[in-house]
Amino acid sequence: MSALKAGRPSSEKRAMTMGDIAGSEKMKRVNFDLPEVLHTKLKMHAAAQGKSIKDIMTDFVEALP
């Protein structure tokens, strides 16, 4: 007999994760285009700081008045 069962996987309640408990702040995705040379410059800057591009951009936006 197979261990598989029929039905929708999403119909079962999933367990709460630490992310569910800790971060209830609603997030928004931001997309924009950069010329390849600027993307490389940003990526190199982030790597030199030991951060991700997301971290660099978040720090920048948080520093805005």
C-alpha positions as CSV (number, residue, x, y, z in Angstrom):
1,M,0.0,0.0,0.0
2,S,1.3,3.5,-0.8
3,A,2.1,6.1,1.8
4,L,0.7,8.8,-0.6
5,K,-2.8,10.1,0.1
6,A,-5.2,12.0,-2.1
7,G,-6.3,15.5,-1.4
8,R,-5.0,19.0,-1.5
9,P,-1.8,19.5,0.4
10,S,-2.9,23.1,1.2
11,S,-6.0,21.8,2.9
12,E,-3.9,20.7,5.9
13,K,-3.0,23.4,8.5
14,R,0.7,24.1,8.4
15,A,2.7,24.5,11.6
16,M,3.7,28.0,12.6
17,T,7.3,29.0,12.0
18,M,9.6,31.4,13.9
19,G,9.0,33.8,11.0
20,D,5.3,33.7,11.7
21,I,5.9,34.6,15.3
22,A,8.7,37.1,15.0
23,G,8.0,39.1,11.9
24,S,4.5,40.3,11.5
25,E,5.5,43.5,9.6
26,K,4.0,43.4,6.1
27,M,6.7,43.4,3.4
28,K,6.6,44.9,-0.1
29,R,8.8,43.8,-3.1
30,V,10.7,46.5,-5.0
31,N,11.9,45.8,-8.5
32,F,13.9,48.2,-10.7
33,D,16.3,47.9,-13.6
34,L,19.9,49.0,-13.5
35,P,22.5,49.0,-16.3
36,E,24.7,45.9,-15.9
37,V,27.7,48.1,-15.0
38,L,25.8,49.7,-12.1
39,H,24.5,46.3,-10.9
40,T,28.1,45.0,-10.9
41,K,29.2,48.1,-9.0
42,L,26.4,47.7,-6.4
43,K,27.1,43.9,-6.1
44,M,30.9,44.6,-5.5
45,H,30.1,47.3,-3.0
46,A,27.8,44.9,-1.1
47,A,30.3,42.1,-1.1
48,A,33.1,44.5,0.1
49,Q,30.8,45.4,3.1
50,G,30.0,41.7,3.7
51,K,26.3,42.5,3.0
52,S,23.7,41.5,0.4
53,I,22.3,44.0,-2.1
54,K,19.0,43.8,-0.1
55,D,20.9,44.9,3.1
56,I,22.6,47.8,1.3
57,M,19.4,49.0,-0.2
58,T,17.5,48.6,3.0
59,D,20.2,50.6,4.9
60,F,20.0,53.3,2.2
61,V,16.2,53.7,2.5
62,E,16.3,53.6,6.3
63,A,18.8,56.5,6.2
64,L,16.4,58.7,4.2
65,P,14.9,61.6,6.1
